[in-house]
Amino acid sequence: MLANIKFVLITNFRGVLAVGSAFAIRKEFFREIGMYDAGLKIWGGENLELSFKVWLCGGKLVHVACSRIGHITRSQPYLQNNRLDIEMHNYKRVADVWMDKFASYVYDNYPGMKSISVGGLSKQWRQRRRCKPFSWFLDNIWPELFRYKDNSSSTGSIMNTNGGRLCLDNQGHLFSSPLRITVKPCSNDTNTQLFGLTTDGRLRTNLQCMFVKKEVFDLVPYIQNCYEQPQHTFKFTKNGEIIHTSTGYCLTIHGYNIGFEMCRKDNHQKWSLLMIQI
């Protein structure tokens, strides 16, 4: 029986971002790229900074297949009262040095960053190394990430107009596996309720795209990694309908349940795009 089993050798595979507490790097290269930014405080953002400059300045970040890592989390009394301030300080330093025009996306999520002083910032080291622009990272390393300011025709929260102020919600799902979309009270939260209709008709969140799955007699909306699911398209109408292109059915709400049904022009199928206030 074993003779019929095929064994596949798993090699290292490319990663996008490192976990700050678990990586290995040649010390010469670590020094060459400036090690960690000495202006970062305590915790948060150091993994982003290191990952960005590794990719943009000539290195590679790979996951080691079948590796085993132990991580003991210590208590963090120094973060109890001002964790958000520390995170925003670090994110601002990383965004302003490495993310070019795309730093505005970070500011959208952390508007309090605008008034924070983070000390001196310099891009001279990056320029001397002739590091690539951040657009290269998005195009080549993380193309799945949604640049909603660049390639969408409509962006915001999608609220049903039936009177309950319920918006489509992705439940903070960050993984590539499929998840059923739900509705929750509109919260103005870009992480969970920001949706965009792309110029090619796909309805998506920051990391996933919507597709419609048949479950018994229902057509149910799901989100999943845009590269792993059926590439379904949608359109918004002037009447507020969201139509699944291939079936011609409209997104419909019943209480807290949503699905696609034959269009009938009632408020259960009327949706409004709310611009998220940032």
PyRosetta script that sets phi, psi and omega in degrees:
from pyrosetta import init, pose_from_sequence

init()
pose = pose_from_sequence("MLANIKFVLITNFRGVLAVGSAFAIRKEFFREIGMYDAGLKIWGGENLELSFKVWLCGGKLVHVACSRIGHITRSQPYLQNNRLDIEMHNYKRVADVWMDKFASYVYDNYPGMKSISVGGLSKQWRQRRRCKPFSWFLDNIWPELFRYKDNSSSTGSIMNTNGGRLCLDNQGHLFSSPLRITVKPCSNDTNTQLFGLTTDGRLRTNLQCMFVKKEVFDLVPYIQNCYEQPQHTFKFTKNGEIIHTSTGYCLTIHGYNIGFEMCRKDNHQKWSLLMIQI")
pose.set_psi(1, -39.6)
pose.set_omega(1, -179.2)
pose.set_phi(2, -63.0)
pose.set_psi(2, -24.5)
pose.set_omega(2, -178.6)
pose.set_phi(3, -64.7)
pose.set_psi(3, -21.8)
pose.set_omega(3, -177.8)
pose.set_phi(4, -93.6)
pose.set_psi(4, -2.2)
pose.set_omega(4, -178.8)
pose.set_phi(5, -89.2)
pose.set_psi(5, 130.9)
pose.set_omega(5, 177.9)
pose.set_phi(6, -98.4)
pose.set_psi(6, 127.0)
pose.set_omega(6, 178.1)
pose.set_phi(7, -99.6)
pose.set_psi(7, 133.3)
pose.set_omega(7, -179.1)
pose.set_phi(8, -111.4)
pose.set_psi(8, 125.9)
pose.set_omega(8, 178.0)
pose.set_phi(9, -78.9)
pose.set_psi(9, 119.0)
pose.set_omega(9, 179.5)
pose.set_phi(10, -89.9)
pose.set_psi(10, 123.7)
pose.set_omega(10, 179.2)
pose.set_phi(11, -103.8)
pose.set_psi(11, 176.0)
pose.set_omega(11, 177.0)
pose.set_phi(12, -63.2)
pose.set_psi(12, 149.2)
pose.set_omega(12, -179.9)
pose.set_phi(13, -133.6)
pose.set_psi(13, 153.8)
pose.set_omega(13, -172.4)
pose.set_phi(14, -64.7)
pose.set_psi(14, 138.0)
pose.set_omega(14, 174.7)
pose.set_phi(15, -112.8)
pose.set_psi(15, 163.6)
pose.set_omega(15, 178.4)
pose.set_phi(16, -95.8)
pose.set_psi(16, -54.9)
pose.set_omega(16, -178.7)
pose.set_phi(17, -128.1)
pose.set_psi(17, 150.4)
pose.set_omega(17, 177.6)
pose.set_phi(18, -92.7)
pose.set_psi(18, 154.4)
pose.set_omega(18, 167.4)
pose.set_phi(19, -84.0)
pose.set_psi(19, 131.3)
pose.set_omega(19, -171.6)
pose.set_phi(20, -60.4)
pose.set_psi(20, -26.9)
pose.set_omega(20, -174.3)
pose.set_phi(21, -97.9)
pose.set_psi(21, 0.9)
pose.set_omega(21, -171.3)
pose.set_phi(22, -144.3)
pose.set_psi(22, 85.1)
pose.set_omega(22, 175.1)
pose.set_phi(23, -155.0)
pose.set_psi(23, 161.4)
pose.set_omega(23, 174.3)
pose.set_phi(24, -125.7)
pose.set_psi(24, 140.2)
pose.set_omega(24, -177.7)
pose.set_phi(25, -150.8)
pose.set_psi(25, 144.9)
pose.set_omega(25, 174.3)
pose.set_phi(26, -64.2)
pose.set_psi(26, 132.0)
pose.set_omega(26, -175.3)
pose.set_phi(27, -64.4)
pose.set_psi(27, -30.9)
pose.set_omega(27, 178.2)
pose.set_phi(28, -64.5)
pose.set_psi(28, -43.7)
pose.set_omega(28, 179.8)
pose.set_phi(29, -69.5)
pose.set_psi(29, -37.1)
pose.set_omega(29, 178.3)
pose.set_phi(30, -59.3)
pose.set_psi(30, -44.8)
pose.set_omega(30, 177.0)
pose.set_phi(31, -66.3)
pose.set_psi(31, -39.6)
pose.set_omega(31, -176.7)
pose.set_phi(32, -60.8)
pose.set_psi(32, -36.1)
pose.set_omega(32, -179.0)
pose.set_phi(33, -94.4)
pose.set_psi(33, 13.0)
pose.set_omega(33, 172.6)
pose.set_phi(34, 90.3)
pose.set_psi(34, 8.2)
pose.set_omega(34, -177.7)
pose.set_phi(35, 51.6)
pose.set_psi(35, -148.4)
pose.set_omega(35, 176.6)
pose.set_phi(36, -80.3)
pose.set_psi(36, 151.8)
pose.set_omega(36, 172.7)
pose.set_phi(37, -64.8)
pose.set_psi(37, 117.9)
pose.set_omega(37, -177.9)
pose.set_phi(38, -67.9)
pose.set_psi(38, -12.8)
pose.set_omega(38, 179.9)
pose.set_phi(39, -85.9)
pose.set_psi(39, -4.1)
pose.set_omega(39, 177.7)
pose.set_phi(40, -76.8)
pose.set_psi(40, 148.7)
pose.set_omega(40, -177.8)
pose.set_phi(41, -106.7)
pose.set_psi(41, 137.2)
pose.set_omega(41, 164.3)
pose.set_phi(42, 44.7)
pose.set_psi(42, -67.1)
pose.set_omega(42, -168.7)
pose.set_phi(43, -158.6)
pose.set_psi(43, 140.6)
pose.set_omega(43, 171.6)
pose.set_phi(44, 105.4)
pose.set_psi(44, 124.3)
pose.set_omega(44, 173.5)
pose.set_phi(45, 91.6)
pose.set_psi(45, -16.1)
pose.set_omega(45, -177.7)
pose.set_phi(46, -65.8)
pose.set_psi(46, -32.4)
pose.set_omega(46, 178.7)
pose.set_phi(47, -70.3)
pose.set_psi(47, -33.4)
pose.set_omega(47, 177.5)
pose.set_phi(48, -68.0)
pose.set_psi(48, -47.9)
pose.set_omega(48, -178.6)
pose.set_phi(49, -59.2)
pose.set_psi(49, -45.9)
pose.set_omega(49, -179.2)
pose.set_phi(50, -65.8)
pose.set_psi(50, -41.9)
pose.set_omega(50, -179.1)
pose.set_phi(51, -65.0)
pose.set_psi(51, -43.5)
pose.set_omega(51, -179.0)
pose.set_phi(52, -61.0)
pose.set_psi(52, -48.1)
pose.set_omega(52, -174.2)
pose.set_phi(53, -75.7)
pose.set_psi(53, -26.0)
pose.set_omega(53, 172.8)
pose.set_phi(54, -62.2)
pose.set_psi(54, -50.5)
pose.set_omega(54, -177.7)
pose.set_phi(55, -68.2)
pose.set_psi(55, -42.2)
pose.set_omega(55, -172.5)
pose.set_phi(56, -79.4)
pose.set_psi(56, -18.4)
pose.set_omega(56, -172.8)
pose.set_phi(57, -117.2)
pose.set_psi(57, 29.4)
pose.set_omega(57, 168.7)
pose.set_phi(58, 105.0)
pose.set_psi(58, -0.4)
pose.set_omega(58, -179.5)
pose.set_phi(59, -102.2)
pose.set_psi(59, -173.4)
pose.set_omega(59, 176.0)
pose.set_phi(60, -136.9)
pose.set_psi(60, 149.5)
pose.set_omega(60, 175.0)
pose.set_phi(61, -118.8)
pose.set_psi(61, 120.2)
pose.set_omega(61, -178.2)
pose.set_phi(62, -128.4)
pose.set_psi(62, 148.3)
pose.set_omega(62, 172.1)
pose.set_phi(63, -89.0)
pose.set_psi(63, 133.2)
pose.set_omega(63, 179.9)
pose.set_phi(64, -88.7)
pose.set_psi(64, 113.8)
pose.set_omega(64, -176.4)
pose.set_phi(65, -60.6)
pose.set_psi(65, 139.6)
pose.set_omega(65, 174.7)
pose.set_phi(66, 63.7)
pose.set_psi(66, 18.3)
pose.set_omega(66, 177.0)
pose.set_phi(67, -76.5)
pose.set_psi(67, 158.0)
pose.set_omega(67, 179.5)
pose.set_phi(68, -127.7)
pose.set_psi(68, 127.8)
pose.set_omega(68, -177.0)
pose.set_phi(69, -131.3)
pose.set_psi(69, 134.3)
pose.set_omega(69, 173.7)
pose.set_phi(70, -104.4)
pose.set_psi(70, 135.6)
pose.set_omega(70, -178.2)
pose.set_phi(71, -134.5)
pose.set_psi(71, 112.5)
pose.set_omega(71, 178.6)
pose.set_phi(72, -97.6)
pose.set_psi(72, 115.0)
pose.set_omega(72, -178.6)
pose.set_phi(73, -82.7)
pose.set_psi(73, 124.1)
pose.set_omega(73, 177.7)
pose.set_phi(74, -87.7)
pose.set_psi(74, 159.7)
pose.set_omega(74, 172.9)
pose.set_phi(75, -65.9)
pose.set_psi(75, 151.7)
pose.set_omega(75, -174.7)
pose.set_phi(76, -127.4)
pose.set_psi(76, 71.1)
pose.set_omega(76, -177.9)
pose.set_phi(77, -64.2)
pose.set_psi(77, -23.8)
pose.set_omega(77, -178.4)
pose.set_phi(78, -77.0)
pose.set_psi(78, -3.4)
pose.set_omega(78, 179.9)
pose.set_phi(79, -111.6)
pose.set_psi(79, 0.4)
pose.set_omega(79, -170.5)
pose.set_phi(80, -64.1)
pose.set_psi(80, -39.8)
pose.set_omega(80, -172.4)
pose.set_phi(81, -104.2)
pose.set_psi(81, -20.4)
pose.set_omega(81, -174.3)
pose.set_phi(82, -136.3)
pose.set_psi(82, 32.9)
pose.set_omega(82, -177.7)
pose.set_phi(83, -59.7)
pose.set_psi(83, -44.4)
pose.set_omega(83, -177.6)
pose.set_phi(84, -62.8)
pose.set_psi(84, -40.6)
pose.set_omega(84, 178.9)
pose.set_phi(85, -62.1)
pose.set_psi(85, -41.1)
pose.set_omega(85, 179.5)
pose.set_phi(86, -66.5)
pose.set_psi(86, -43.4)
pose.set_omega(86, 179.0)
pose.set_phi(87, -61.3)
pose.set_psi(87, -45.8)
pose.set_omega(87, -178.5)
pose.set_phi(88, -64.2)
pose.set_psi(88, -38.4)
pose.set_omega(88, 176.2)
pose.set_phi(89, -57.5)
pose.set_psi(89, -48.4)
pose.set_omega(89, -177.6)
pose.set_phi(90, -69.6)
pose.set_psi(90, -43.8)
pose.set_omega(90, -179.5)
pose.set_phi(91, -61.7)
pose.set_psi(91, -37.1)
pose.set_omega(91, -179.9)
pose.set_phi(92, -65.1)
pose.set_psi(92, -42.9)
pose.set_omega(92, 178.5)
pose.set_phi(93, -61.1)
pose.set_psi(93, -45.0)
pose.set_omega(93, -178.7)
pose.set_phi(94, -65.9)
pose.set_psi(94, -46.5)
pose.set_omega(94, -176.6)
pose.set_phi(95, -64.0)
pose.set_psi(95, -44.4)
pose.set_omega(95, -175.4)
pose.set_phi(96, -69.0)
pose.set_psi(96, -30.4)
pose.set_omega(96, -179.3)
pose.set_phi(97, -84.6)
pose.set_psi(97, -37.6)
pose.set_omega(97, -166.8)
pose.set_phi(98, -112.8)
pose.set_psi(98, -22.0)
pose.set_omega(98, -166.8)
pose.set_phi(99, -98.7)
pose.set_psi(99, 0.5)
pose.set_omega(99, 177.2)
pose.set_phi(100, 52.3)
pose.set_psi(100, -136.1)
pose.set_omega(100, -177.7)
pose.set_phi(101, -66.2)
pose.set_psi(101, -19.4)
pose.set_omega(101, -177.7)
pose.set_phi(102, -76.5)
pose.set_psi(102, -4.8)
pose.set_omega(102, 172.9)
pose.set_phi(103, -59.2)
pose.set_psi(103, -24.5)
pose.set_omega(103, -178.9)
pose.set_phi(104, -62.1)
pose.set_psi(104, -27.4)
pose.set_omega(104, 177.9)
pose.set_phi(105, -66.0)
pose.set_psi(105, -37.9)
pose.set_omega(105, 178.5)
pose.set_phi(106, -68.8)
pose.set_psi(106, -40.9)
pose.set_omega(106, 177.8)
pose.set_phi(107, -63.6)
pose.set_psi(107, -32.4)
pose.set_omega(107, 177.2)
pose.set_phi(108, -61.8)
pose.set_psi(108, -38.2)
pose.set_omega(108, -178.0)
pose.set_phi(109, -83.0)
pose.set_psi(109, -24.1)
pose.set_omega(109, -179.1)
pose.set_phi(110, -130.9)
pose.set_psi(110, 71.7)
pose.set_omega(110, -176.7)
pose.set_phi(111, -59.4)
pose.set_psi(111, -24.5)
pose.set_omega(111, 178.1)
pose.set_phi(112, -65.2)
pose.set_psi(112, -14.7)
pose.set_omega(112, 179.9)
pose.set_phi(113, -63.4)
pose.set_psi(113, -27.6)
pose.set_omega(113, -173.5)
pose.set_phi(114, -60.7)
pose.set_psi(114, -32.2)
pose.set_omega(114, -175.7)
pose.set_phi(115, -96.9)
pose.set_psi(115, 4.0)
pose.set_omega(115, -177.0)
pose.set_phi(116, -89.5)
pose.set_psi(116, 134.3)
pose.set_omega(116, 173.1)
pose.set_phi(117, -93.0)
pose.set_psi(117, 127.3)
pose.set_omega(117, -175.7)
pose.set_phi(118, -118.0)
pose.set_psi(118, 14.7)
pose.set_omega(118, 179.3)
pose.set_phi(119, 82.7)
pose.set_psi(119, -174.6)
pose.set_omega(119, -176.4)
pose.set_phi(120, -69.8)
pose.set_psi(120, 138.9)
pose.set_omega(120, 177.1)
pose.set_phi(121, -123.7)
pose.set_psi(121, 140.3)
pose.set_omega(121, 179.7)
pose.set_phi(122, -139.1)
pose.set_psi(122, 135.4)
pose.set_omega(122, 175.7)
pose.set_phi(123, -103.9)
pose.set_psi(123, 8.0)
pose.set_omega(123, -175.4)
pose.set_phi(124, -62.7)
pose.set_psi(124, -41.6)
pose.set_omega(124, 179.2)
pose.set_phi(125, -61.0)
pose.set_psi(125, -43.7)
pose.set_omega(125, 179.0)
pose.set_phi(126, -61.2)
pose.set_psi(126, -40.4)
pose.set_omega(126, -179.7)
pose.set_phi(127, -69.5)
pose.set_psi(127, -39.7)
pose.set_omega(127, 179.1)
pose.set_phi(128, -63.3)
pose.set_psi(128, -36.1)
pose.set_omega(128, 179.8)
pose.set_phi(129, -78.8)
pose.set_psi(129, -7.2)
pose.set_omega(129, -176.8)
pose.set_phi(130, 55.6)
pose.set_psi(130, 44.6)
pose.set_omega(130, 179.1)
pose.set_phi(131, -67.9)
pose.set_psi(131, 152.1)
pose.set_omega(131, -177.2)
pose.set_phi(132, -71.8)
pose.set_psi(132, 158.0)
pose.set_omega(132, 175.5)
pose.set_phi(133, -71.9)
pose.set_psi(133, 159.1)
pose.set_omega(133, -176.9)
pose.set_phi(134, -65.6)
pose.set_psi(134, -25.5)
pose.set_omega(134, 177.1)
pose.set_phi(135, -60.4)
pose.set_psi(135, -31.6)
pose.set_omega(135, 176.7)
pose.set_phi(136, -63.5)
pose.set_psi(136, -42.4)
pose.set_omega(136, 178.3)
pose.set_phi(137, -59.1)
pose.set_psi(137, -44.1)
pose.set_omega(137, -179.4)
pose.set_phi(138, -69.0)
pose.set_psi(138, -37.4)
pose.set_omega(138, -177.9)
pose.set_phi(139, -73.7)
pose.set_psi(139, -36.0)
pose.set_omega(139, -169.7)
pose.set_phi(140, -110.2)
pose.set_psi(140, -27.8)
pose.set_omega(140, -175.3)
pose.set_phi(141, -105.9)
pose.set_psi(141, -39.1)
pose.set_omega(141, -177.7)
pose.set_phi(142, -132.8)
pose.set_psi(142, 60.3)
pose.set_omega(142, -178.3)
pose.set_phi(143, -67.6)
pose.set_psi(143, -17.2)
pose.set_omega(143, -179.8)
pose.set_phi(144, -69.0)
pose.set_psi(144, -23.1)
pose.set_omega(144, -175.5)
pose.set_phi(145, -69.9)
pose.set_psi(145, 131.7)
pose.set_omega(145, -173.1)
pose.set_phi(146, -81.5)
pose.set_psi(146, 117.7)
pose.set_omega(146, 174.0)
pose.set_phi(147, -94.4)
pose.set_psi(147, 81.4)
pose.set_omega(147, -168.8)
pose.set_phi(148, -67.4)
pose.set_psi(148, -16.7)
pose.set_omega(148, 177.5)
pose.set_phi(149, -82.6)
pose.set_psi(149, -14.9)
pose.set_omega(149, -174.2)
pose.set_phi(150, -103.2)
pose.set_psi(150, -38.5)
pose.set_omega(150, -169.8)
pose.set_phi(151, -132.9)
pose.set_psi(151, 40.2)
pose.set_omega(151, 175.5)
pose.set_phi(152, -129.2)
pose.set_psi(152, 146.6)
pose.set_omega(152, 177.6)
pose.set_phi(153, -89.8)
pose.set_psi(153, -23.9)
pose.set_omega(153, 178.9)
pose.set_phi(154, -146.8)
pose.set_psi(154, 137.6)
pose.set_omega(154, -180.0)
pose.set_phi(155, -143.8)
pose.set_psi(155, 137.7)
pose.set_omega(155, 176.4)
pose.set_phi(156, 156.5)
pose.set_psi(156, -165.4)
pose.set_omega(156, 173.3)
pose.set_phi(157, -85.7)
pose.set_psi(157, 143.6)
pose.set_omega(157, -179.5)
pose.set_phi(158, -108.1)
pose.set_psi(158, 107.6)
pose.set_omega(158, -173.9)
pose.set_phi(159, -109.5)
pose.set_psi(159, 135.8)
pose.set_omega(159, 173.1)
pose.set_phi(160, -73.9)
pose.set_psi(160, 141.4)
pose.set_omega(160, -174.7)
pose.set_phi(161, -95.0)
pose.set_psi(161, 17.4)
pose.set_omega(161, -177.3)
pose.set_phi(162, -78.2)
pose.set_psi(162, -2.8)
pose.set_omega(162, 174.4)
pose.set_phi(163, 111.6)
pose.set_psi(163, -9.5)
pose.set_omega(163, -176.0)
pose.set_phi(164, -92.7)
pose.set_psi(164, -2.9)
pose.set_omega(164, -176.0)
pose.set_phi(165, 49.3)
pose.set_psi(165, 53.7)
pose.set_omega(165, 176.5)
pose.set_phi(166, -106.9)
pose.set_psi(166, 133.5)
pose.set_omega(166, -177.9)
pose.set_phi(167, -117.9)
pose.set_psi(167, 151.7)
pose.set_omega(167, 171.9)
pose.set_phi(168, -57.9)
pose.set_psi(168, 140.8)
pose.set_omega(168, -174.7)
pose.set_phi(169, -141.0)
pose.set_psi(169, 133.4)
pose.set_omega(169, -179.0)
pose.set_phi(170, -93.6)
pose.set_psi(170, 4.4)
pose.set_omega(170, 177.4)
pose.set_phi(171, 58.6)
pose.set_psi(171, 24.5)
pose.set_omega(171, 179.2)
pose.set_phi(172, 67.6)
pose.set_psi(172, 24.6)
pose.set_omega(172, -174.9)
pose.set_phi(173, -71.3)
pose.set_psi(173, 123.3)
pose.set_omega(173, -176.3)
pose.set_phi(174, -113.9)
pose.set_psi(174, 3.6)
pose.set_omega(174, -171.8)
pose.set_phi(175, -105.4)
pose.set_psi(175, 166.6)
pose.set_omega(175, -175.9)
pose.set_phi(176, -81.0)
pose.set_psi(176, -15.7)
pose.set_omega(176, -179.0)
pose.set_phi(177, -69.7)
pose.set_psi(177, 154.8)
pose.set_omega(177, -178.2)
pose.set_phi(178, -70.8)
pose.set_psi(178, 146.8)
pose.set_omega(178, 177.4)
pose.set_phi(179, -143.2)
pose.set_psi(179, 135.4)
pose.set_omega(179, 179.2)
pose.set_phi(180, -69.4)
pose.set_psi(180, 132.8)
pose.set_omega(180, 177.5)
pose.set_phi(181, -75.9)
pose.set_psi(181, 143.3)
pose.set_omega(181, 178.2)
pose.set_phi(182, -125.6)
pose.set_psi(182, -178.5)
pose.set_omega(182, 171.2)
pose.set_phi(183, -122.0)
pose.set_psi(183, 144.7)
pose.set_omega(183, 177.3)
pose.set_phi(184, -141.0)
pose.set_psi(184, 163.2)
pose.set_omega(184, 176.6)
pose.set_phi(185, -52.9)
pose.set_psi(185, 135.8)
pose.set_omega(185, -177.4)
pose.set_phi(186, -59.9)
pose.set_psi(186, 130.5)
pose.set_omega(186, -170.7)
pose.set_phi(187, -125.5)
pose.set_psi(187, -5.4)
pose.set_omega(187, -177.8)
pose.set_phi(188, 64.3)
pose.set_psi(188, 26.1)
pose.set_omega(188, -176.9)
pose.set_phi(189, -97.6)
pose.set_psi(189, 114.5)
pose.set_omega(189, -178.2)
pose.set_phi(190, -67.5)
pose.set_psi(190, -25.7)
pose.set_omega(190, -177.9)
pose.set_phi(191, -72.9)
pose.set_psi(191, -30.8)
pose.set_omega(191, -174.3)
pose.set_phi(192, -114.6)
pose.set_psi(192, -23.5)
pose.set_omega(192, -172.3)
pose.set_phi(193, -125.6)
pose.set_psi(193, 15.2)
pose.set_omega(193, 174.9)
pose.set_phi(194, -89.5)
pose.set_psi(194, 119.8)
pose.set_omega(194, 176.8)
pose.set_phi(195, -126.6)
pose.set_psi(195, 151.9)
pose.set_omega(195, 177.7)
pose.set_phi(196, -138.8)
pose.set_psi(196, 142.6)
pose.set_omega(196, 172.3)
pose.set_phi(197, -97.3)
pose.set_psi(197, 114.1)
pose.set_omega(197, -175.6)
pose.set_phi(198, -73.8)
pose.set_psi(198, 166.5)
pose.set_omega(198, -178.6)
pose.set_phi(199, -65.8)
pose.set_psi(199, -19.1)
pose.set_omega(199, 176.2)
pose.set_phi(200, -100.0)
pose.set_psi(200, 14.0)
pose.set_omega(200, 170.0)
pose.set_phi(201, 90.7)
pose.set_psi(201, 9.3)
pose.set_omega(201, 178.8)
pose.set_phi(202, -91.0)
pose.set_psi(202, 139.3)
pose.set_omega(202, 179.3)
pose.set_phi(203, -101.7)
pose.set_psi(203, 120.4)
pose.set_omega(203, -169.2)
pose.set_phi(204, -146.5)
pose.set_psi(204, 163.4)
pose.set_omega(204, 172.4)
pose.set_phi(205, -101.3)
pose.set_psi(205, -166.5)
pose.set_omega(205, 179.6)
pose.set_phi(206, -59.8)
pose.set_psi(206, -36.7)
pose.set_omega(206, -172.3)
pose.set_phi(207, -121.7)
pose.set_psi(207, -16.0)
pose.set_omega(207, -175.1)
pose.set_phi(208, -129.1)
pose.set_psi(208, 165.9)
pose.set_omega(208, 176.3)
pose.set_phi(209, -118.4)
pose.set_psi(209, 152.1)
pose.set_omega(209, 178.2)
pose.set_phi(210, -83.6)
pose.set_psi(210, 141.4)
pose.set_omega(210, 169.0)
pose.set_phi(211, -141.1)
pose.set_psi(211, 165.7)
pose.set_omega(211, -175.5)
pose.set_phi(212, -112.4)
pose.set_psi(212, 129.2)
pose.set_omega(212, -177.5)
pose.set_phi(213, -118.8)
pose.set_psi(213, 135.4)
pose.set_omega(213, 178.3)
pose.set_phi(214, -84.3)
pose.set_psi(214, 124.7)
pose.set_omega(214, 177.3)
pose.set_phi(215, -124.8)
pose.set_psi(215, 104.6)
pose.set_omega(215, -173.7)
pose.set_phi(216, 57.4)
pose.set_psi(216, -105.1)
pose.set_omega(216, -178.6)
pose.set_phi(217, -107.0)
pose.set_psi(217, 2.5)
pose.set_omega(217, -175.3)
pose.set_phi(218, -104.8)
pose.set_psi(218, 150.7)
pose.set_omega(218, 171.6)
pose.set_phi(219, -109.0)
pose.set_psi(219, 111.8)
pose.set_omega(219, -167.3)
pose.set_phi(220, -113.8)
pose.set_psi(220, 134.4)
pose.set_omega(220, 178.8)
pose.set_phi(221, -81.1)
pose.set_psi(221, 133.4)
pose.set_omega(221, 176.3)
pose.set_phi(222, -126.3)
pose.set_psi(222, 162.1)
pose.set_omega(222, 166.6)
pose.set_phi(223, -118.5)
pose.set_psi(223, 148.8)
pose.set_omega(223, 178.9)
pose.set_phi(224, -159.7)
pose.set_psi(224, 161.6)
pose.set_omega(224, 174.0)
pose.set_phi(225, -43.6)
pose.set_psi(225, 129.2)
pose.set_omega(225, -172.3)
pose.set_phi(226, -62.8)
pose.set_psi(226, -20.5)
pose.set_omega(226, -177.1)
pose.set_phi(227, -95.4)
pose.set_psi(227, -3.8)
pose.set_omega(227, -175.4)
pose.set_phi(228, -115.7)
pose.set_psi(228, -7.2)
pose.set_omega(228, -175.2)
pose.set_phi(229, -113.9)
pose.set_psi(229, 167.1)
pose.set_omega(229, 175.6)
pose.set_phi(230, -59.2)
pose.set_psi(230, 135.5)
pose.set_omega(230, -174.9)
pose.set_phi(231, -85.2)
pose.set_psi(231, 77.1)
pose.set_omega(231, 179.6)
pose.set_phi(232, -81.3)
pose.set_psi(232, 148.6)
pose.set_omega(232, 178.3)
pose.set_phi(233, -120.7)
pose.set_psi(233, 159.6)
pose.set_omega(233, -174.9)
pose.set_phi(234, -140.6)
pose.set_psi(234, 165.0)
pose.set_omega(234, 173.6)
pose.set_phi(235, -143.9)
pose.set_psi(235, 145.0)
pose.set_omega(235, 173.4)
pose.set_phi(236, -93.8)
pose.set_psi(236, 137.6)
pose.set_omega(236, 176.7)
pose.set_phi(237, -103.8)
pose.set_psi(237, 166.6)
pose.set_omega(237, 178.2)
pose.set_phi(238, -64.0)
pose.set_psi(238, -23.7)
pose.set_omega(238, 179.6)
pose.set_phi(239, -84.6)
pose.set_psi(239, 0.6)
pose.set_omega(239, 177.9)
pose.set_phi(240, 91.0)
pose.set_psi(240, 12.3)
pose.set_omega(240, 178.8)
pose.set_phi(241, -86.2)
pose.set_psi(241, 146.8)
pose.set_omega(241, 171.7)
pose.set_phi(242, -112.0)
pose.set_psi(242, 110.9)
pose.set_omega(242, -171.1)
pose.set_phi(243, -107.6)
pose.set_psi(243, 129.4)
pose.set_omega(243, 172.9)
pose.set_phi(244, -77.1)
pose.set_psi(244, 116.5)
pose.set_omega(244, -167.4)
pose.set_phi(245, -58.9)
pose.set_psi(245, -45.0)
pose.set_omega(245, -172.2)
pose.set_phi(246, -72.5)
pose.set_psi(246, -29.8)
pose.set_omega(246, 179.9)
pose.set_phi(247, -99.9)
pose.set_psi(247, -22.6)
pose.set_omega(247, -174.8)
pose.set_phi(248, 76.2)
pose.set_psi(248, 9.7)
pose.set_omega(248, -178.5)
pose.set_phi(249, -87.6)
pose.set_psi(249, 157.8)
pose.set_omega(249, -176.3)
pose.set_phi(250, -105.7)
pose.set_psi(250, 144.9)
pose.set_omega(250, 174.9)
pose.set_phi(251, -67.1)
pose.set_psi(251, 126.9)
pose.set_omega(251, -170.7)
pose.set_phi(252, -129.7)
pose.set_psi(252, 143.6)
pose.set_omega(252, 179.3)
pose.set_phi(253, -117.7)
pose.set_psi(253, 138.5)
pose.set_omega(253, 172.7)
pose.set_phi(254, -134.2)
pose.set_psi(254, 102.7)
pose.set_omega(254, -174.5)
pose.set_phi(255, 65.5)
pose.set_psi(255, -119.2)
pose.set_omega(255, 177.1)
pose.set_phi(256, -104.6)
pose.set_psi(256, 12.4)
pose.set_omega(256, 179.2)
pose.set_phi(257, -105.0)
pose.set_psi(257, 140.3)
pose.set_omega(257, 177.7)
pose.set_phi(258, -129.8)
pose.set_psi(258, 151.6)
pose.set_omega(258, 178.0)
pose.set_phi(259, -167.8)
pose.set_psi(259, 178.1)
pose.set_omega(259, 178.7)
pose.set_phi(260, -105.0)
pose.set_psi(260, 128.2)
pose.set_omega(260, -178.6)
pose.set_phi(261, -133.9)
pose.set_psi(261, 168.0)
pose.set_omega(261, 176.7)
pose.set_phi(262, -56.3)
pose.set_psi(262, 136.7)
pose.set_omega(262, -177.8)
pose.set_phi(263, -68.9)
pose.set_psi(263, 133.9)
pose.set_omega(263, -179.3)
pose.set_phi(264, -139.9)
pose.set_psi(264, 8.2)
pose.set_omega(264, 172.1)
pose.set_phi(265, 59.8)
pose.set_psi(265, 50.2)
pose.set_omega(265, 171.2)
pose.set_phi(266, -123.3)
pose.set_psi(266, 173.1)
pose.set_omega(266, -173.4)
pose.set_phi(267, -66.2)
pose.set_psi(267, -20.0)
pose.set_omega(267, 176.2)
pose.set_phi(268, -67.5)
pose.set_psi(268, -14.1)
pose.set_omega(268, -179.2)
pose.set_phi(269, -118.3)
pose.set_psi(269, 15.7)
pose.set_omega(269, 179.6)
pose.set_phi(270, -104.6)
pose.set_psi(270, 129.9)
pose.set_omega(270, -177.7)
pose.set_phi(271, -130.5)
pose.set_psi(271, 147.6)
pose.set_omega(271, -179.4)
pose.set_phi(272, -123.4)
pose.set_psi(272, 138.1)
pose.set_omega(272, 178.1)
pose.set_phi(273, -91.6)
pose.set_psi(273, 116.0)
pose.set_omega(273, 179.5)
pose.set_phi(274, -99.3)
pose.set_psi(274, 127.7)
pose.set_omega(274, 174.7)
pose.set_phi(275, -72.0)
pose.set_psi(275, 125.0)
pose.set_omega(275, 179.5)
pose.set_phi(276, -71.6)
pose.set_psi(276, 128.1)
pose.set_omega(276, -178.8)
pose.set_phi(277, -81.8)
pose.set_psi(277, 122.6)
pose.set_omega(277, -178.7)
pose.set_phi(278, -125.6)
pose.dump_pdb("model.pdb")
